[in-house]
Amino acid sequence: MLTADHLSRTFGTRLAVDDVSFQVAPGETYGLLGPNGAGKTTTIRLVCGLLSADGGTVTVAGMPVSMVARKAKVHIGYVPQDVSLYPDLTARENLSFFGRLYRLRGATLRRRVDEVLDLIDLTDRGEDRVESYSGGMRRRLNIGASLLHRPRLLVLDEPTVGVDPQSRHAILESIRTLGSTGLSVVYTTHYMEEAERLCDRIGIIDQGRLIAEGTRRELVAQVGGRDRITLSADGSLPAFAQACRSLEGIERVDVADSTVHLLAVDGRSRLPQVLETATRTGTSVRSVEVDEPDLEAVFLHLTGTALRE
């Protein structure tokens, strides 16, 4: 659906985007994860044809994207980082205005506005002015405006910045639902938990360069991360621990009081063997936790710094 190929862009002497390439398949949610100032927003503006590239190309649905190319832009829904709504208009009036910009008219426009209000769960507030909305409601309406023309690619630039936790959860769930309908999504964020929660694949960007890309599991594997399995149990824990040491993928086993700690490759896939071993050695497991390495560890390994804001 989207191909960005060797994109670059400078502002004066600053190289904001440095040879960035990535692809997004139909129905895939792709995350651009990186700190503020990493080049995410500039990359997104290049992808949407809102900014001209110094080098490289972008295609959407097989069509080239540029500041003057309209055919490809018909397939893009763009949600900017700053809310772009008219506060003195109602939600319905805002959507109707943006719908007309997309050349929707008459009954088609009215039906589509109703559908979008229902999708973003704002039907009961559709006649209220946006100035009376909370920050989270404005963000949801901003997303709704980008969906009026039924785009094939939805591009969101940090849509949860500055909203309360409840609204943030609602926004993320809405985006997850959209992704499940077959819509391709590009999602930029500096919150690693959002990238882990939403994205099928993640590109880590820093100082204008895409420094790593893959699924969460693939990215963690690049730094040799291991999962930690913690079991609270009763019984012959030393015998259970010794038996676990011979299991494939288990690299270390420690016992402390009534808790057994295991270091494993792909811990969740090892759990059936571990629990079967517990039963075989007469060990009663009360609880199990699996802690996987996160993207913060990956970023720290690749850049030598924490994922700063």
Secondary structure, 3 states (H helix, E strand, C coil): CEEEEEEEEEECCEEEEEEEEEEECCCCEEEEECCCCCCHHHHHHHHCCCCCCCEEEEEECCEECCCCCHHHHCCEEEECCCCCCCCCCEHHHHHHHHHHHCCCCHHHHHHHHHHHHHHCCCHHHCCCEHHHCCHHHHHHHHHHHCCCCCCCEEEEECCCCCCCHHHHHHHHHHHHHHHHCCCEEEEEECCHHHHHHHCCEEEEEECCEEEEEECHHHHHHHCCCCEEEEEEEECCHHHHHHHHCCCCCEEEEEEECCEEEEEECCHHHHHHHHHHHHHHCCCEEEEEEEECCCHHHHHHHHHCCCCCC
